[in-house]
Amino acid sequence: MRRFSTLLAAILLFYTSSAQNANSKDVSYKAQTTFHKKVYSNEYPLRKLPVADRSTYSATEYASRAPMRNPKPKERVWFPGEWEEVQAVIITPMYDYRIPGYEDIVQLYATPVIGGLADYYYEDDEIYMLVGAGPYIVRMDTISDRGKVFFHLMDGIQTGGAQAWVHVEEPADTVLVYETLERMNLRHDNLRFFFGPGNSVWYRDCGPICFYYGDQDSLAMLDFVYSRHRRPLDDSIPSLLHRQMGIPNYMTGVFWEGGNCLVDGAGAVVSSDAVYTINADTIGQIAWNGRDTSSIHYTYKPALTATEVKQALHDMLGQRATIIVPRYLYDGSTGHIDLYADAYDENGFVFSEMPSQYSSWVDYAIELNNIDTLCSFNSLFDRNYYRMGTLPFPSDNNGKYFKSQEIYNKRYSRSYSNHTFVNNVILQPCFSEVGADGMPTADWDRANIEAISKTYPGYTIYCVDIRSFDGLGGAIHCVTKQIPADNPIRILHKNIHDTINTGIMTSIPVSAIITNRNGIEYAELNYRKNSGQWQTVSLTGNGNRWYGEIPLQDTDAEDNFVEYWFKATSTDGKSITKPITAANGGYYSFSTSRSVPVDSSMFDFDTDPMPMEKITFEMGMSWLTPDTTHYRGPATAVTQPWENVNPGQIRIDKSEHKIYLETDLKEGVSYTYVIIDMSGRTLLKGSLDGIGSATYPIGYDRLGNGIFNVVVYNTSHRITYRLFIK
């Protein structure tokens, strides 16, 4: 205890002397740990930094309401729904940032500000104190329950047929990711890495909102300013993707977080009014000149009114409808809509609904109002959004109700709807240990997951015990972000549901919008009645509209239960179904009856979709500027010292197609080497025996030309060489 007091006193002394010499405005606020998502966005870090004056602020340092000279993409755009096909999901393993020399003192930790420089904090019983600044040590968490969650999610992403795009601090970390997945007996055959320093794990909030544009359905990203705790390294994640994955990025000075964004895939966006609050102040993101750390400062941003914010969201991604609903007050202090709702498809939503036992809670009334509000708006088919299902509300660990909304907010903020679609898989939070059958072991938790499975027919429910996230204000949806598929086949359909009166009809008309950049070769409707044999009807195309009919025979019983789904194939041979889970039992369904009253709200016999020009739109470019950034500053932070190990150098002998690693390793210690390409794939792997000074030949015939990382490591040491082969 005395040692800890001495260390803390030394750090406090360092901070006091630094603060006395700092020439900055006193912007002092409550701090939070890097990992924490809670505490509303207008509470800034404790760090004392200058704030740029508006009169001297460089126009190039923020992009807000400044028109582009050459606006692109000027073609019509659309934002796909989360239930649509994805090629990848971005995620990061959890990192622990520590102060060099004090790594084992739990109450002391580092919060990166820029690459290589962190603020030092002391935490005790939720009291946070800034005690210094300097370099930091980065350690990937592969051991704790919370750290393991991210590796299970990587496995689930691959299970869904998508590639896990894993952000790591440095190339050498790719080895640890592979080894951890292998040790946990999880999939590791479809990974891709991108590199750079980071702040935390909330990639839903800081990651890009992807969209398609133009006749070729080209993929691009919309990059809002990430406001939570002013984490500039996480705010740069879309720029990292832009530079390392080659996806165009369009930046805006509007503050918004992806957890507060819900799109219907057809020109409508839903958000809570938390987006108004975070745009109402004038303190922007942290910035610096890339060279001198004394230049670090809070940027100035113009305060936006609620009208301006709603207009910005309308112009950029919700031109058919921009819907703003009241935020929850006890949802973990985020104000994010993804804690209690998700868009099932273009026709409606699924909601997490509180039981009546919570009717005295403030959020109970807000919830009912928001559900009624959303379901009062029209979908693209000019009918009200449909309530596609209700998810159960989680319980305490013992399966009982939470004692109060204050306890729920502070300790739990649990939600089953904070899940992620990955093609035909749902990465699903649960709140007890997951058994060998992939289901939670607590009876109440299992029953809830079984109910969720019925709400999402055909989906594989990939359960992850998320209790280690309790009280943090987020879960699976918050730490994952989908990258839509290349060359998408898009099917929009006005689904038939509930019970309809067929009267004297001899067939039921169906139609859909079906598009692909290469054109649609063939489309069909598959249906069956009363669980009988499946029948196939070819659809007739007229431009992007496709039509067909489900026949009704005179011999049909008066009451029928009808299930149906679509399949479309493009001219280049790609096929997709709608729903995407049709192969596993995810069908549209409805009942027919000749005796029930006709209700036009259920089925109006007009299935023609809206024209495409009402669904896609030209993005309002006055809010945007293209991302032309280049990486500035160190890519890595402080690493472990190599003590008496001489890392040596690499030389290439092209005539022999060999790399010679000349190094001096500690005797009696074994090392492993791996050669990794810039996408993170391991191309070569081998071992080096610690025999002192030696030269190790490594053949590189399989590598080809390019830039590679050669990582030499063992359990306590690691170093990375950069290798260029022309």
C-alpha positions as a printed Julia matrix, in Angstrom:
726×3 Matrix{Float64}:
   0.0     0.0     0.0
   2.86    2.36    0.86
   4.52    1.58   -2.5
   1.3     2.42   -4.31
   0.96    5.73   -2.42
   4.54    6.62   -3.33
   3.94    5.86   -7.01
   0.73    7.83   -7.08
   2.38   10.76   -5.32
   5.16   10.74   -7.91
   2.68   10.74  -10.78
   0.63   13.47   -9.13
   3.8    15.53   -8.72
   4.61   15.03  -12.41
   1.12   16.09  -13.42
   1.12   19.14  -11.13
   4.37   20.45  -12.57
   3.15   19.77  -16.11
  -0.14   21.56  -15.52
   1.62   24.63  -14.12
   3.62   24.97  -17.32
   0.71   24.3   -19.68
  -0.69   27.24  -21.6
  -4.29   26.14  -22.04
  -7.85   26.93  -21.14
  -9.23   25.06  -18.15
 -11.65   22.58  -19.71
 -12.14   20.24  -16.78
 -14.73   17.47  -16.88
 -15.41   14.09  -15.38
 -13.42   11.3   -17.03
 -14.29    7.71  -17.81
 -12.23    4.65  -18.57
 -11.39    4.06  -22.2
 -13.54    0.97  -22.35
 -16.63    2.5   -20.8
 -19.47    3.51  -23.09
 -21.65    5.09  -20.44
 -21.86    8.78  -19.5
 -23.57   10.96  -22.01
 -21.58   12.4   -24.88
 -21.44   16.01  -23.75
 -19.29   15.1   -20.75
 -15.72   15.6   -21.89
 -12.5    14.03  -20.66
 -10.74   15.54  -17.68
  -7.69   16.48  -19.73
  -6.93   20.21  -19.84
  -6.54   21.2   -23.49
  -6.9    24.44  -25.39
  -9.98   24.97  -27.52
  -9.48   26.47  -30.96
 -11.03   29.9   -31.43
 -13.53   30.15  -34.22
 -11.77   33.17  -35.69
  -8.46   31.33  -36.07
  -9.76   27.85  -36.75
  -8.55   26.31  -39.99
 -11.42   25.45  -42.32
  -9.6    22.29  -43.34
  -9.64   20.92  -39.8
 -13.35   20.28  -39.77
 -15.9    19.5   -42.43
 -19.21   21.01  -41.48
 -21.6    22.83  -43.82
 -18.72   23.51  -46.24
 -19.74   22.56  -49.81
 -17.42   20.34  -51.81
 -15.97   21.82  -54.97
 -16.49   18.59  -56.93
 -19.23   16.63  -55.16
 -18.98   12.88  -55.48
 -20.69   10.49  -55.43
 -23.27   12.51  -57.34
 -25.09    9.36  -58.46
 -28.14    8.09  -56.6
 -27.38    6.24  -53.37
 -29.0     3.74  -51.03
 -28.15    2.56  -47.54
 -28.7    -1.2   -47.15
 -30.49   -2.64  -44.15
 -28.53   -4.65  -41.62
 -30.41   -7.83  -42.56
 -29.02   -7.68  -46.11
 -25.96   -9.54  -47.39
 -22.6    -8.52  -45.91
 -19.06   -9.35  -46.95
 -17.37   -8.48  -43.66
 -17.83   -7.22  -40.11
 -15.25   -4.98  -38.46
 -14.23   -5.64  -34.88
 -11.21   -5.28  -32.61
  -9.88   -7.42  -29.79
  -9.95   -5.7   -26.43
  -6.75   -3.93  -25.47
  -5.5    -2.96  -22.04
  -3.55    0.3   -22.0
  -1.1     0.6   -19.12
   1.52    2.99  -17.75
   5.12    1.79  -18.22
   6.52    0.63  -14.92
   3.1     0.47  -13.25
   1.43   -2.23  -15.32
   0.28   -4.3   -12.34
  -1.42   -1.49  -10.42
  -5.07   -2.0   -11.29
  -6.16    1.49  -10.3
  -3.7     3.11  -12.71
  -4.34    2.94  -16.43
  -3.66    4.84  -19.63
  -6.15    6.32  -22.08
  -4.58    6.94  -25.52
  -5.01   10.47  -26.82
  -2.92   10.12  -29.97
  -0.76    7.25  -31.18
   2.04    6.81  -28.63
   0.72    9.36  -26.09
  -1.84    8.67  -23.38
  -3.39   10.37  -20.39
  -2.74    8.6   -17.08
  -5.7     8.04  -14.77
  -6.21    6.84  -11.25
  -9.55    5.13  -10.59
 -11.03    4.2    -7.24
 -14.72    3.45   -6.64
 -15.79    5.27   -9.82
 -13.7     8.34   -8.99
 -11.39    9.2   -11.87
  -8.38   11.47  -11.52
  -6.03   12.58  -14.26
  -2.51   12.14  -12.84
  -0.2    12.55  -15.8
   0.53   11.86  -19.45
   3.15   10.05  -21.48
   3.86    6.81  -23.39
   1.79    3.72  -22.83
   2.03   -0.05  -23.06
  -0.51   -1.95  -25.17
  -1.57   -5.45  -24.11
  -4.22   -7.46  -25.92
  -6.69   -9.07  -23.53
  -7.07  -12.73  -24.47
  -7.74  -14.04  -20.96
 -10.57  -12.2   -19.2
 -14.23  -13.04  -19.8
 -14.7    -9.68  -21.47
 -11.62  -10.13  -23.63
 -12.76  -13.57  -24.8
 -16.08  -12.16  -26.02
 -14.37  -10.56  -29.01
 -12.81  -13.83  -30.16
 -16.18  -15.58  -29.95
 -17.6   -12.78  -32.08
 -14.83  -13.26  -34.65
 -15.84  -16.92  -34.79
 -19.52  -16.0   -35.16
 -18.76  -13.55  -37.98
 -16.99  -16.29  -39.93
 -19.81  -18.72  -39.14
 -22.1   -16.26  -40.93
 -20.02  -16.55  -44.09
 -18.45  -13.11  -43.68
 -14.85  -12.08  -43.24
 -13.82  -10.67  -39.87
 -11.99   -7.4   -40.48
  -9.96   -7.17  -37.29
  -8.37   -3.92  -36.22
  -5.11   -4.46  -34.33
  -2.64   -1.98  -32.92
   0.33   -3.35  -34.87
   1.01   -6.14  -37.41
   2.63   -8.39  -34.81
  -0.71   -8.59  -32.99
  -2.15  -10.65  -35.83
  -0.14  -13.59  -34.55
  -1.74  -13.35  -31.13
  -5.21  -13.17  -32.67
  -4.6   -16.37  -34.65
  -3.06  -18.16  -31.69
  -5.91  -17.18  -29.37
  -8.59  -18.34  -31.8
  -6.72  -21.6   -32.25
  -6.33  -22.06  -28.5
 -10.05  -21.44  -27.98
 -10.86  -23.88  -30.82
 -12.57  -21.12  -32.82
 -12.55  -20.43  -36.54
  -9.62  -18.47  -37.93
  -9.76  -19.16  -41.68
 -11.47  -15.97  -42.86
  -9.75  -13.01  -41.23
  -8.38   -9.77  -42.59
  -6.53   -7.17  -40.55
  -6.08   -3.43  -40.62
  -3.6    -1.62  -38.44
  -3.26    1.5   -36.33
  -3.59    2.77  -32.76
  -7.01    2.82  -31.14
  -8.96    3.93  -28.1
 -11.63    1.35  -27.34
 -13.97   -1.27  -28.8
 -17.24    0.49  -29.72
 -16.96    0.1   -33.49
 -20.68    0.43  -34.14
 -20.45    3.98  -32.88
 -17.13    5.07  -34.4
 -17.22    2.94  -37.54
 -18.56    4.04  -40.93
 -22.11    3.9   -42.21
 -21.7     2.19  -45.58
 -23.77    2.91  -48.66
 -23.97    2.04  -52.35
 -23.92    4.61  -55.13
 -24.26    4.7   -58.9
 -25.24    2.13  -61.51
 -22.44   -0.2   -60.39
 -23.53   -0.22  -56.73
 -20.09    1.02  -55.74
 -19.39    0.88  -52.01
 -18.49    3.98  -50.0
 -18.55    5.12  -46.36
 -20.25    7.97  -44.55
 -18.06    9.14  -41.67
 -19.67   11.1   -38.82
 -17.63   12.59  -35.99
 -17.43   10.14  -33.09
 -18.27   12.18  -30.03
 -18.19    9.83  -27.08
 -15.39   10.97  -24.74
 -13.64   12.57  -27.76
 -11.69    9.48  -28.79
  -9.78   10.69  -31.85
  -8.07    7.38  -32.62
 -11.39    5.57  -32.84
 -12.82    8.51  -34.76
 -10.21    7.76  -37.43
 -11.34    4.13  -37.97
 -13.21    4.97  -41.22
 -10.08    6.74  -42.49
  -8.0     3.65  -41.68
 -10.45    1.56  -43.7
 -10.33    4.11  -46.48
  -6.54    3.95  -46.7
  -5.98    0.27  -46.02
  -9.07   -1.33  -47.58
  -9.53    1.12  -50.46
 -13.12    2.16  -49.66
 -13.95    5.81  -50.45
 -14.82    7.79  -47.33
 -16.99   10.9   -47.11
 -16.6    12.91  -43.92
 -19.01   15.21  -42.15
 -18.68   17.52  -39.17
 -22.0    16.34  -37.74
 -21.62   14.37  -34.5
 -23.43   11.03  -34.48
 -22.89    7.48  -33.29
 -23.76    4.31  -35.18
 -25.66    2.82  -32.25
 -28.19    5.6   -32.72
 -28.71    4.86  -36.42
 -31.43    2.57  -37.74
 -32.16    2.4   -41.49
 -34.9     0.51  -43.31
 -32.86   -0.14  -46.47
 -35.21    2.03  -48.52
 -34.42    5.66  -47.81
 -35.6     6.05  -44.2
 -33.52    6.6   -41.06
 -34.51    6.41  -37.39
 -32.6     7.95  -34.49
 -33.24    9.17  -30.97
 -33.09   12.84  -30.02
 -29.73   12.19  -28.37
 -28.3    13.25  -31.73
 -29.59   16.76  -31.04
 -27.8    17.04  -27.71
 -24.36   15.99  -28.94
 -24.51   18.58  -31.74
 -25.64   21.46  -29.53
 -22.26   22.39  -28.01
 -19.18   23.86  -29.65
 -16.43   21.54  -28.37
 -15.29   19.25  -31.15
 -12.93   16.32  -31.53
  -9.32   16.3   -30.31
  -6.8    17.22  -33.04
  -3.09   17.99  -33.43
  -0.61   18.91  -36.15
   0.88   15.4   -36.35
   4.31   16.5   -35.12
   4.29   18.49  -31.9
   2.28   17.08  -28.99
   1.93   20.58  -27.55
  -0.41   21.3   -30.47
  -3.04   18.85  -29.17
  -6.3    20.72  -28.72
 -10.07   20.43  -28.78
 -11.4    21.6   -32.12
 -14.15   24.16  -32.38
 -17.36   23.1   -34.06
 -20.42   25.15  -34.85
 -23.42   24.35  -32.66
 -26.26   22.89  -34.69
 -29.92   23.37  -33.91
 -32.28   20.39  -33.85
 -33.68   21.56  -37.18
 -30.21   21.65  -38.72
 -29.33   18.19  -37.38
 -32.52   16.65  -38.73
 -31.96   18.35  -42.07
 -28.4    16.97  -42.18
 -29.59   13.4   -41.54
 -32.31   13.89  -44.15
 -29.88   15.17  -46.76
 -27.27   12.49  -46.16
 -29.2     9.26  -45.62
 -32.92    9.6   -44.9
 -34.56   11.52  -47.7
 -37.69    9.38  -47.86
 -38.17    9.73  -44.09
 -36.11   11.01  -41.16
 -37.68    9.9   -37.89
 -36.47   11.19  -34.52
 -37.93    9.68  -31.33
 -37.3    10.5   -27.65
 -34.28    8.82  -26.1
 -34.5     6.45  -23.15
 -33.33    7.97  -19.88
 -32.18    4.74  -18.18
 -30.54    2.79  -21.01
 -26.95    2.95  -19.8
 -26.71    6.68  -20.53
 -26.15    6.33  -24.27
 -29.44    7.43  -25.81
 -28.89    4.83  -28.53
 -31.8     3.23  -30.31
 -30.02   -0.09  -30.89
 -30.64   -1.08  -27.26
 -34.35   -1.6   -27.84
 -35.17   -1.83  -31.56
 -33.92   -3.19  -34.86
 -35.27   -3.15  -38.39
 -36.4    -6.67  -39.34
 -36.62   -5.74  -43.02
 -38.03   -2.91  -45.14
 -41.53   -3.61  -43.82
 -41.14   -3.24  -40.07
 -39.33   -3.47  -36.76
 -38.72   -5.79  -33.85
 -38.79   -4.22  -30.38
 -37.51   -5.12  -26.94
 -40.52   -4.55  -24.73
 -40.48   -4.13  -20.97
 -42.91   -6.29  -18.96
 -45.79   -4.61  -17.16
 -43.91   -5.05  -13.88
 -41.83   -2.06  -15.0
 -44.83    0.17  -15.78
 -43.69    2.7   -13.16
 -40.34    3.18  -14.9
 -39.85    6.38  -16.88
 -38.66    4.48  -19.94
 -41.72    2.22  -19.95
 -43.92    5.08  -21.16
 -41.22    6.31  -23.58
 -40.97    2.81  -25.03
 -44.71    2.49  -25.71
 -44.74    5.94  -27.28
 -41.75    5.16  -29.52
 -43.24    1.88  -30.71
 -46.53    3.59  -31.58
 -44.65    6.43  -33.27
 -42.5     4.2   -35.46
 -45.46    2.05  -36.45
 -47.42    5.16  -37.46
 -44.92    6.02  -40.21
 -45.21    4.6   -43.71
 -42.79    2.15  -45.23
 -41.74    2.49  -48.87
 -44.96    0.63  -49.78
 -47.19    3.44  -48.46
 -48.5     1.47  -45.52
 -47.58    1.64  -41.84
 -44.46   -0.12  -40.64
 -45.41   -3.48  -39.25
 -44.52   -4.7   -35.77
 -42.69   -7.86  -36.83
 -42.14   -9.19  -33.33
 -41.31   -8.49  -29.71
 -38.17   -9.57  -27.9
 -38.27  -10.52  -24.21
 -36.64   -8.26  -21.66
 -33.59   -9.72  -19.85
 -33.62  -10.56  -16.17
 -31.22  -10.31  -13.28
 -28.71  -13.18  -12.98
 -31.19  -15.11  -10.85
 -33.94  -14.74  -13.46
 -35.88  -12.19  -11.38
 -36.96   -8.66  -12.2
 -34.61   -5.74  -11.64
 -35.4    -3.91   -8.43
 -35.39   -0.42   -9.94
 -34.64    1.46  -13.13
 -31.66    3.09  -11.37
 -30.12   -0.31  -10.59
 -30.82   -1.52  -14.14
 -29.2     1.6   -15.6
 -26.1     1.5   -13.42
 -25.36   -2.23  -13.16
 -26.94   -3.9   -16.17
 -28.4    -1.98  -19.17
 -29.02   -5.41  -20.73
 -30.84   -5.91  -24.01
 -31.5    -8.88  -26.27
 -32.0    -6.58  -29.26
 -28.38   -5.39  -29.18
 -27.45   -8.17  -31.6
 -25.83   -8.22  -35.04
 -27.02   -9.76  -38.32
 -24.3   -11.57  -40.28
 -26.12  -12.93  -43.33
 -28.1   -15.92  -41.99
 -26.55  -15.75  -38.5
 -27.48  -13.51  -35.57
 -24.74  -12.81  -33.03
 -26.98  -12.84  -29.99
 -26.31  -11.59  -26.44
 -27.27  -13.95  -23.66
 -26.76  -13.62  -19.92
 -25.62  -17.0   -18.66
 -22.92  -19.5   -19.57
 -23.27  -20.96  -23.07
 -23.47  -24.75  -23.08
 -22.09  -27.3   -25.53
 -25.31  -27.02  -27.57
 -24.68  -23.33  -28.15
 -27.57  -22.29  -25.91
 -27.5   -20.48  -22.55
 -27.6   -22.75  -19.52
 -29.88  -20.68  -17.27
 -33.5   -21.79  -17.77
 -34.92  -18.27  -18.01
 -32.19  -17.22  -20.46
 -32.67  -20.31  -22.62
 -36.43  -19.75  -22.76
 -35.86  -16.18  -23.93
 -33.4   -17.25  -26.64
 -35.87  -19.88  -27.86
 -38.51  -17.16  -28.13
 -36.07  -14.95  -30.04
 -35.36  -17.8   -32.45
 -39.06  -17.97  -33.31
 -39.11  -14.23  -33.98
 -36.27  -14.64  -36.49
 -37.13  -17.9   -38.31
 -34.33  -19.53  -40.26
 -31.52  -17.65  -38.55
 -28.76  -19.48  -36.73
 -28.63  -17.91  -33.27
 -24.99  -17.65  -32.18
 -25.12  -17.0   -28.44
 -22.4   -15.13  -26.57
 -22.45  -14.68  -22.81
 -22.24  -10.93  -22.45
 -22.51  -10.51  -18.68
 -19.03   -9.0   -18.56
 -20.54   -6.0   -20.38
 -23.12   -5.37  -17.65
 -23.46   -1.7   -16.86
 -21.35   -0.53  -19.81
 -24.26    0.68  -21.93
 -23.76   -1.66  -24.88
 -23.2    -5.2   -26.09
 -22.69   -7.11  -29.37
 -24.26   -4.67  -31.81
 -22.2    -1.89  -30.26
 -18.82   -3.55  -30.92
 -19.44   -4.8   -34.47
 -20.04   -3.0   -37.76
 -21.16   -4.61  -41.04
 -19.49   -3.99  -44.4
 -22.12   -4.64  -47.12
 -21.51   -7.21  -49.85
 -19.89   -6.46  -53.15
 -22.16   -6.85  -56.2
 -25.41   -6.98  -54.17
 -28.66   -8.44  -55.41
 -31.36   -6.3   -53.84
 -34.9    -7.55  -53.33
 -37.55   -5.27  -51.84
 -40.95   -6.8   -51.26
 -44.26   -5.74  -49.76
 -44.82   -8.79  -47.6
 -48.25  -10.35  -47.19
 -48.98  -11.08  -43.53
 -51.71  -11.95  -41.02
 -55.04  -13.24  -42.42
 -56.51  -11.94  -45.67
 -59.94  -12.34  -47.22
 -59.49  -13.79  -50.7
 -63.19  -13.5   -51.58
 -63.74  -14.66  -55.15
 -60.05  -14.21  -56.12
 -58.46  -16.98  -58.16
 -54.88  -15.91  -57.36
 -52.91  -13.66  -55.03
 -50.62  -11.16  -56.77
 -47.05  -10.67  -55.55
 -44.3    -8.36  -56.77
 -40.86   -7.1   -55.83
 -38.15   -4.68  -56.84
 -35.1    -6.75  -57.82
 -31.85   -5.1   -58.9
 -28.25   -5.98  -59.62
 -25.56   -3.99  -61.41
 -25.19   -6.73  -64.03
 -28.93   -7.25  -64.47
 -31.28  -10.02  -63.35
 -31.34  -13.18  -65.45
 -34.12  -15.01  -63.63
 -36.42  -14.58  -60.64
 -38.88  -16.97  -59.07
 -41.42  -17.28  -56.29
 -41.58  -20.45  -54.21
 -44.71  -21.17  -52.17
 -46.56  -23.93  -50.37
 -49.92  -24.29  -48.67
 -50.51  -25.96  -45.34
 -46.97  -27.38  -45.21
 -47.48  -29.25  -48.5
 -45.13  -29.54  -51.47
 -43.23  -26.49  -52.6
 -44.33  -25.0   -55.91
 -42.31  -22.61  -58.1
 -43.66  -19.7   -60.14
 -41.43  -17.8   -62.57
 -41.65  -14.04  -62.15
 -42.05  -11.67  -65.1
 -39.72   -8.7   -65.22
 -40.52   -5.16  -66.31
 -37.37   -3.15  -65.7
 -36.62   -3.52  -62.0
 -40.14   -4.7   -61.15
 -40.96   -8.39  -61.11
 -44.46   -9.87  -60.9
 -46.11  -13.22  -60.22
 -49.17  -14.86  -58.68
 -49.91  -17.53  -56.1
 -52.82  -19.5   -57.63
 -55.91  -20.39  -55.61
 -57.72  -23.55  -56.67
 -61.44  -24.19  -56.31
 -60.56  -27.32  -54.38
 -58.58  -25.34  -51.8
 -59.93  -25.42  -48.3
 -61.52  -22.2   -47.16
 -58.65  -21.54  -44.76
 -55.03  -21.88  -45.88
 -51.67  -21.21  -44.31
 -49.35  -20.0   -47.06
 -45.55  -19.72  -46.89
 -43.44  -18.2   -49.65
 -40.0   -16.81  -50.57
 -38.11  -15.37  -53.54
 -34.97  -16.32  -55.41
 -33.15  -14.14  -57.94
 -30.1   -14.85  -60.12
 -28.03  -12.16  -61.81
 -26.64  -12.4   -65.33
 -23.2   -13.17  -63.91
 -24.55  -16.2   -61.99
 -24.93  -14.84  -58.47
 -28.07  -15.92  -56.6
 -29.77  -14.78  -53.43
 -33.01  -15.52  -51.62
 -35.46  -13.23  -49.88
 -35.67  -13.68  -46.95
 -31.96  -14.42  -46.81
 -32.73  -17.35  -44.46
 -35.18  -19.09  -46.82
 -32.93  -22.15  -47.16
 -33.24  -22.7   -43.4
 -36.93  -22.08  -42.97
 -37.16  -18.28  -42.97
 -40.32  -17.71  -45.0
 -42.95  -15.05  -45.4
 -46.31  -16.39  -44.26
 -49.98  -15.47  -44.14
 -53.39  -17.1   -43.85
 -56.36  -16.95  -46.18
 -60.02  -17.05  -45.31
 -63.22  -16.37  -47.2
 -65.11  -15.49  -44.04
 -63.05  -12.82  -42.22
 -63.84   -9.14  -42.97
 -61.7    -7.44  -45.57
 -59.05   -5.3   -43.87
 -57.08   -3.18  -46.31
 -54.42   -2.47  -43.69
 -53.46   -6.14  -43.76
 -53.54   -6.65  -47.5
 -54.74   -4.15  -50.08
 -54.2    -6.37  -53.15
 -51.79   -3.79  -54.56
 -48.27   -5.13  -54.26
 -46.64   -2.78  -56.77
 -43.53   -1.25  -55.18
 -42.59    2.41  -55.22
 -40.58    3.71  -58.17
 -36.82    3.47  -57.58
 -36.44    7.26  -57.67
 -38.45    7.45  -54.43
 -36.25    4.87  -52.69
 -32.78    5.98  -53.78
 -31.74    9.62  -53.68
 -28.97   12.09  -54.42
 -26.95   12.65  -51.27
 -26.85   16.22  -49.95
 -23.14   16.9   -50.46
 -23.12   20.31  -48.77
 -22.49   18.51  -45.47
 -19.65   16.34  -46.78
 -16.03   16.44  -47.81
 -13.99   13.57  -49.31
 -11.43   11.84  -47.12
  -7.97   12.54  -48.5
  -6.14   11.93  -45.23
  -2.77   10.3   -44.89
  -1.57    8.68  -41.7
   0.25   11.0   -39.31
   2.14   10.04  -36.19
   3.48    6.78  -34.73
   1.62    3.59  -35.59
   2.6     1.82  -32.41
   2.98    2.7   -28.78
   5.52    1.51  -26.22
   6.34   -2.19  -26.53
   8.14   -4.54  -24.19
  11.93   -4.05  -24.07
  14.01   -6.8   -25.62
  16.49   -6.73  -22.75
  19.67   -8.45  -24.01
  18.2    -9.58  -27.31
  19.71   -7.97  -30.4
  16.92   -7.86  -33.0
  19.45   -7.64  -35.82
  18.39   -7.02  -39.42
  16.94   -8.61  -42.54
  18.65   -8.85  -45.92
  17.33  -10.32  -49.17
  19.19  -12.48  -51.68
  17.06  -12.35  -54.83
  19.21  -14.86  -56.7
  18.46  -17.5   -54.06
  14.89  -16.29  -53.32
  15.8   -16.21  -49.65
  15.53  -13.83  -46.74
  18.41  -13.88  -44.28
  17.45  -12.93  -40.75
  20.6   -11.93  -38.92
  20.0   -11.74  -35.19
  21.42  -12.5   -31.76
  18.88  -14.42  -29.68
  19.13  -15.44  -26.05
  20.56  -18.94  -25.75
  18.18  -21.65  -24.73
  15.08  -19.7   -25.74
  12.93  -20.73  -28.71
  11.4   -18.17  -31.06
   8.75  -18.39  -33.73
   8.73  -16.34  -36.93
   5.77  -15.58  -39.19
   5.57  -13.63  -42.42
   2.32  -11.69  -42.82
   1.04   -9.76  -45.82
  -0.62   -6.36  -45.47
  -4.1    -7.89  -45.25
  -3.01   -9.87  -42.19
  -2.75  -13.31  -43.78
   0.0   -15.58  -42.43
   2.02  -16.81  -45.42
   4.99  -18.52  -43.77
   5.65  -19.75  -40.25
   8.63  -21.48  -38.67
  10.86  -21.68  -35.6
  14.22  -20.23  -34.62
  16.4   -21.85  -31.96
  17.99  -19.47  -29.5
  21.68  -20.17  -30.14
  23.12  -16.68  -29.87
  24.34  -14.8   -32.92
  23.19  -16.55  -36.08
  21.83  -16.07  -39.58
  18.58  -17.79  -40.46
  17.72  -18.37  -44.15
  14.01  -18.22  -45.0
  12.78  -19.01  -48.51
  10.25  -16.59  -49.93
   9.23  -18.21  -53.23
   5.58  -18.18  -52.15
   5.5   -14.49  -51.29
   5.66  -12.7   -54.62
   6.12   -8.94  -54.76
   4.77   -6.61  -52.09
   5.18   -5.35  -48.56
   5.29   -7.88  -45.72
   5.78   -7.97  -41.96
   8.21  -10.5   -40.47
   7.35  -11.1   -36.82
   9.79  -12.87  -34.48
   8.38  -13.67  -31.06
   8.13  -15.94  -28.05
   6.11  -15.73  -24.86
   7.9   -12.65  -23.58
   9.44  -10.87  -26.59
   8.27   -9.73  -29.99
   9.65   -7.6   -32.79
   8.44   -6.78  -36.29
  10.55   -6.21  -39.41
   9.17   -4.54  -42.54
  10.06   -6.45  -45.73
   9.83   -5.04  -49.28
  10.06   -7.44  -52.22
   9.99   -6.07  -55.77
